[in-house]
């Protein structure tokens, strides 16, 4: 079965073709750098960029996969969560293709797509397991009971990790996006970094909160002279990164141990962070847990993960109507 995947939930336009939910025939992604000067995604600009790039990317993806549209067996498209204008661009293209080709359509939850990025590269991974989905807009800890059966254990109460990275990078006069910039300079700090607070929240909670950490960094930096700020920048970045990683790792391990599962997976753009990968790998080994991480290209927003999730649902006989809508606040546990 060949599934065409379309992803336009935020500021990446992506189209992919997947064979039998596993083999990537093409996975084309266009990242919108127009937002760089605004230090964040501008919804109206994102929608306009999707309109300009979606059809050329569709053509490029089919050419790379060496298949024609009439060979496609089904179309999977992100229907939420995300920016409503961006979601609608992908949905309109997917529904038009479904109608004209008379092929089944399936709406996919963006977060479920991230979970399925692990199934693409790790066919040996079987539920149940705990999956940490961390990105610019999400920090969600999920109990994957089975494919298609999820229980959200915890989610962000304010800033997602990627958001916090961007805001602190701006405070430190680094480049956007902030995650890679902070990761890079943190490695230059030879000490343990500046010590910042860890927000573990109330006992037993798997929720996340990083806005207080961002404020702590801002207050610390505001008290420094320009010279001292430049001198300490690497170690401020390292201390901030350590504070985020400590919380993400601690809650992921506790969830796995509490649920008595022996597998942890991570996904999303922040899963590319070198310190998160390193520390979670070390701690998982200590606890006797298996850790699964997708390759970098499958961590960031892409359409291969949407097509893989789409294959699973289409193979199970599911499909979506042509009046499928965009759901900007779609929960992972919510059916569409």
Secondary structure per residue as TSV (DSSP state, phi and psi in degrees):
chain	resnum	aa	ss	phi	psi
A	1	X	-	360.0	128.0
A	2	X	E	-101.1	122.8
A	3	X	E	-116.9	129.7
A	4	X	E	-91.8	126.4
A	5	X	E	-109.8	139.9
A	6	X	E	-129.5	127.9
A	7	X	E	-129.7	118.2
A	8	X	-	-142.7	42.1
A	9	X	S	-77.0	-24.1
A	10	X	S	-142.2	-106.1
A	11	X	S	-118.3	19.3
A	12	X	E	-118.0	130.6
A	13	X	E	-100.3	126.2
A	14	X	E	-143.7	141.6
A	15	X	E	-138.1	137.2
A	16	X	E	-144.4	158.7
A	17	X	E	-124.3	125.9
A	18	X	E	-121.3	137.7
A	19	X	E	-103.6	122.8
A	20	X	T	53.9	33.0
A	21	X	T	71.1	4.8
A	22	X	T	-132.4	-45.7
A	23	X	E	-91.2	119.6
A	24	X	E	-83.4	113.3
A	25	X	E	-88.4	-30.7
A	26	X	E	-159.0	151.2
A	27	X	E	-155.2	88.0
A	28	X	E	-101.9	129.3
A	29	X	E	-130.9	134.2
A	30	X	E	-117.0	118.4
A	31	X	E	-94.1	133.3
A	32	X	-	-87.9	103.3
A	33	X	G	-84.7	-0.6
A	34	X	G	-62.8	-22.1
A	35	X	G	-83.5	-9.8
A	36	X	G	-55.1	-43.8
A	37	X	G	-73.1	-13.2
A	38	X	G	-98.6	-3.7
A	39	X	T	56.6	37.5
A	40	X	S	165.8	163.7
A	41	X	-	-77.6	126.5
A	42	X	-	-95.8	112.2
A	43	X	H	-52.5	-45.0
A	44	X	H	-63.3	-42.3
A	45	X	H	-66.5	-37.6
A	46	X	H	-61.0	-45.4
A	47	X	H	-60.7	-43.3
A	48	X	H	-63.9	-38.9
A	49	X	H	-67.1	-38.3
A	50	X	H	-61.8	-42.4
A	51	X	H	-60.3	-41.8
A	52	X	H	-70.5	-33.2
A	53	X	H	-102.6	-18.9
A	54	X	H	-63.0	-45.5
A	55	X	H	-71.1	-42.5
A	56	X	H	-59.7	-36.7
A	57	X	H	-69.2	-37.5
A	58	X	H	-59.1	-46.6
A	59	X	H	-62.5	-44.9
A	60	X	H	-64.4	-38.4
A	61	X	H	-66.3	-42.7
A	62	X	H	-65.9	-39.4
A	63	X	H	-65.2	-42.2
A	64	X	H	-65.2	-37.4
A	65	X	H	-77.6	-13.1
A	66	X	T	58.7	44.2
A	67	X	-	-133.9	155.2
A	68	X	-	-99.9	163.2
A	69	X	G	-59.1	-35.2
A	70	X	G	-72.0	-8.0
A	71	X	G	-90.1	-11.0
A	72	X	-	-71.9	134.6
A	73	X	-	-95.4	-21.1
A	74	X	E	-165.5	160.3
A	75	X	E	-125.9	124.0
A	76	X	E	-111.3	136.4
A	77	X	E	-142.2	141.4
A	78	X	E	-68.2	127.1
A	79	X	E	-114.2	-0.9
A	80	X	E	159.1	167.4
A	81	X	S	-74.9	168.7
A	82	X	S	157.6	-168.5
A	83	X	-	-78.3	127.4
A	84	X	H	-59.8	-42.1
A	85	X	H	-63.5	-42.5
A	86	X	H	-64.7	-45.6
A	87	X	H	-57.8	-41.1
A	88	X	H	-64.1	-31.5
A	89	X	H	-62.8	-50.3
A	90	X	H	-63.2	-40.6
A	91	X	H	-63.6	-42.3
A	92	X	H	-62.0	-43.2
A	93	X	H	-66.3	-45.2
A	94	X	H	-63.5	-42.2
A	95	X	H	-69.7	-36.4
A	96	X	H	-62.8	-42.6
A	97	X	H	-65.5	-42.9
A	98	X	H	-60.9	-44.3
A	99	X	H	-67.0	-47.1
A	100	X	H	-72.2	-33.9
A	101	X	H	-91.2	-10.5
A	102	X	T	57.4	45.5
A	103	X	-	-114.5	147.7
A	104	X	E	-64.9	146.5
A	105	X	E	-113.3	142.0
A	106	X	E	-138.6	126.0
A	107	X	E	-83.9	134.2
A	108	X	E	-120.2	137.9
A	109	X	E	-73.8	128.1
A	110	X	H	-54.2	-39.9
A	111	X	H	-68.6	-36.7
A	112	X	H	-63.9	-36.7
A	113	X	H	-57.7	-45.4
A	114	X	H	-60.4	-39.7
A	115	X	H	-61.5	-41.6
A	116	X	H	-70.9	-15.6
A	117	X	H	-60.2	-29.5
A	118	X	H	-72.9	-35.2
A	119	X	H	-67.7	-28.5
A	120	X	H	-62.5	-48.6
A	121	X	H	-93.7	-16.1
A	122	X	-	-126.6	75.7
A	123	X	T	-62.5	-16.5
A	124	X	T	-80.2	-8.7
A	125	X	-	-80.6	120.1
A	126	X	-	-127.2	140.2
A	127	X	S	-63.2	157.2
A	128	X	S	-86.6	150.2
A	129	X	E	-158.5	171.6
A	130	X	E	-103.7	133.0
A	131	X	E	-122.8	127.7
A	132	X	E	-100.0	113.4
A	133	X	E	-103.2	111.3
A	134	X	E	-128.8	126.9
A	135	X	S	-153.9	-167.7
A	136	X	S	-64.1	-31.9
A	137	X	S	-114.5	-5.3
A	138	X	-	-138.7	143.5
A	139	X	E	-139.8	104.2
A	140	X	E	-132.1	127.8
A	141	X	E	-104.1	121.5
A	142	X	E	-123.0	136.2
A	143	X	E	-91.8	107.5
A	144	X	E	-86.2	96.3
A	145	X	E	-71.6	-38.5
A	146	X	E	-162.6	167.9
A	147	X	T	-61.0	123.5
A	148	X	T	87.5	-3.3
A	149	X	E	-125.5	106.3
A	150	X	E	-129.6	147.0
A	151	X	E	-127.5	121.2
A	152	X	E	-77.2	120.3
A	153	X	E	-88.0	-36.0
A	154	X	E	-162.1	155.5
A	155	X	E	-148.5	169.7
A	156	X	B	-68.7	142.3
A	157	X	S	-97.0	-13.3
A	158	X	S	-150.9	-108.7
A	159	X	-	-74.4	131.6
A	160	X	-	-74.4	162.0
A	161	X	H	-55.9	-45.1
A	162	X	H	-62.0	-37.8
A	163	X	H	-61.1	-46.2
A	164	X	H	-63.7	-40.7
A	165	X	H	-58.9	-44.2
A	166	X	H	-63.0	-44.0
A	167	X	H	-68.3	-39.8
A	168	X	H	-72.3	-34.7
A	169	X	H	-61.1	-38.4
A	170	X	H	-66.8	-39.3
A	171	X	H	-60.2	-36.2
A	172	X	T	-92.1	7.4
A	173	X	T	60.3	43.3
A	174	X	-	-101.1	178.9
A	175	X	-	-84.5	154.0
A	176	X	S	-93.4	139.6
A	177	X	S	-73.9	151.5
A	178	X	H	-74.0	-29.9
A	179	X	H	-54.9	-57.9
A	180	X	H	-61.9	-35.7
A	181	X	H	-64.9	-46.6
A	182	X	H	-67.9	-42.2
A	183	X	H	-57.3	-41.6
A	184	X	H	-67.7	-49.2
A	185	X	H	-78.3	-24.2
A	186	X	H	-60.8	-30.2
A	187	X	T	-71.4	-12.9
A	188	X	T	-84.1	-17.9
A	189	X	-	-74.4	125.5
A	190	X	-	-90.4	-10.2
A	191	X	S	-99.1	-168.9
A	192	X	S	-79.1	-4.7
A	193	X	-	90.0	167.3
A	194	X	-	-67.9	135.9
A	195	X	-	-83.3	119.8
A	196	X	-	-118.1	158.3
A	197	X	-	-67.6	151.5
A	198	X	-	-107.4	126.6
A	199	X	-	-95.5	87.8
A	200	X	-	-84.8	-11.3
A	201	X	-	65.0	-162.9
A	202	X	S	-71.2	157.7
A	203	X	T	-55.4	128.9
A	204	X	T	87.0	-4.5
A	205	X	-	-82.1	138.7
A	206	X	-	-104.8	10.6
A	207	X	-	-74.3	165.6
A	208	X	B	-124.9	150.0
A	209	X	-	-149.1	121.3
A	210	X	-	-123.6	2.1
A	211	X	H	-68.6	-35.7
A	212	X	H	-66.1	-37.6
A	213	X	H	-63.3	-44.0
A	214	X	H	-59.5	-42.7
A	215	X	H	-65.1	-39.3
A	216	X	H	-61.4	-40.4
A	217	X	H	-65.2	-43.7
A	218	X	H	-61.4	-42.6
A	219	X	H	-66.3	-42.8
A	220	X	H	-61.2	-46.0
A	221	X	H	-67.2	-35.4
A	222	X	H	-63.7	-21.6
A	223	X	T	-90.0	-1.9
A	224	X	S	-97.9	148.2
A	225	X	-	-72.9	160.2
A	226	X	H	-54.5	-37.9
A	227	X	H	-68.8	-44.3
A	228	X	H	-68.8	-35.3
A	229	X	H	-61.8	-44.8
A	230	X	H	-65.5	-39.4
A	231	X	H	-65.2	-37.6
A	232	X	H	-94.9	-2.4
A	233	X	H	-53.5	-46.0
A	234	X	H	-60.6	-42.1
A	235	X	H	-78.6	-24.9
A	236	X	H	-66.9	-45.7
A	237	X	H	-60.3	-42.5
A	238	X	H	-65.7	-43.5
A	239	X	H	-63.0	-41.2
A	240	X	H	-63.0	-47.5
A	241	X	H	-61.3	-41.6
A	242	X	H	-61.8	-38.5
A	243	X	H	-64.6	-40.4
A	244	X	H	-68.8	-47.3
A	245	X	H	-62.7	-41.8
A	246	X	H	-56.6	-44.0
A	247	X	H	-68.9	-44.8
A	248	X	H	-61.4	-43.8
A	249	X	H	-68.4	-46.4
A	250	X	H	-58.5	-47.7
A	251	X	H	-71.7	-34.3
A	252	X	H	-64.4	-44.4
A	253	X	H	-66.5	-44.2
A	254	X	H	-61.7	-39.6
A	255	X	H	-63.5	-45.3
A	256	X	H	-62.9	-43.8
A	257	X	H	-68.5	-39.2
A	258	X	H	-66.7	-38.1
A	259	X	H	-84.8	-6.2
A	260	X	T	59.4	43.5
A	261	X	-	-109.0	150.1
A	262	X	-	-108.2	16.6
A	263	X	E	-132.3	138.1
A	264	X	E	-126.9	138.3
A	265	X	E	-125.6	149.7
A	266	X	E	-126.2	156.0
A	267	X	E	-158.3	167.8
A	268	X	S	98.5	163.8
A	269	X	G	-56.9	-38.1
A	270	X	G	-71.5	-15.2
A	271	X	G	-65.6	-11.6
A	272	X	G	-80.1	-11.1
A	273	X	-	-61.6	125.7
A	274	X	H	-65.0	-37.4
A	275	X	H	-70.9	-38.0
A	276	X	H	-63.0	-45.4
A	277	X	H	-60.7	-44.9
A	278	X	H	-65.5	-50.5
A	279	X	H	-69.5	-40.7
A	280	X	H	-65.7	-35.8
A	281	X	H	-63.2	-45.8
A	282	X	H	-64.7	-45.5
A	283	X	H	-69.8	-34.4
A	284	X	H	-64.2	-41.0
A	285	X	H	-61.4	-43.4
A	286	X	H	-59.3	-36.1
A	287	X	H	-92.2	1.2
A	288	X	T	72.1	30.1
A	289	X	-	-105.1	147.6
A	290	X	E	-89.9	134.8
A	291	X	E	-115.2	134.3
A	292	X	E	-121.9	129.4
A	293	X	E	-134.5	129.3
A	294	X	-	-71.6	162.5
A	295	X	-	-67.0	158.6
A	296	X	H	-51.2	-40.7
A	297	X	H	-66.0	-23.8
A	298	X	H	-95.9	-6.2
A	299	X	H	-79.0	-46.2
A	300	X	S	-72.6	167.0
A	301	X	S	-58.1	129.9
A	302	X	-	-153.9	166.9
A	303	X	S	-95.1	-14.8
A	304	X	H	-62.2	-41.0
A	305	X	H	-66.4	-33.8
A	306	X	H	-69.9	-40.8
A	307	X	H	-66.0	-38.0
A	308	X	H	-64.3	-44.2
A	309	X	H	-65.9	-38.1
A	310	X	H	-62.1	-40.3
A	311	X	H	-58.2	-45.4
A	312	X	H	-57.5	-48.2
A	313	X	H	-71.6	-41.1
A	314	X	H	-65.1	-40.1
A	315	X	H	-62.2	-28.7
A	316	X	T	-87.2	7.9
A	317	X	T	84.9	11.5
A	318	X	-	-89.9	150.8
A	319	X	-	-158.9	166.8
A	320	X	-	-112.2	150.0
A	321	X	-	-73.5	163.3
A	322	X	T	-72.6	-8.8
A	323	X	T	-95.5	18.1
A	324	X	-	-51.0	132.3
A	325	X	-	-107.5	172.7
A	326	X	-	-89.5	138.3
A	327	X	-	-125.8	89.6
A	328	X	T	-62.8	-23.1
A	329	X	T	-115.0	29.3
A	330	X	-	-60.3	128.9
A	331	X	-	-87.0	151.1
A	332	X	T	-63.3	-28.5
A	333	X	T	-88.0	-3.8
A	334	X	-	-90.9	131.9
A	335	X	-	-88.2	143.9
A	336	X	-	-116.3	360.0
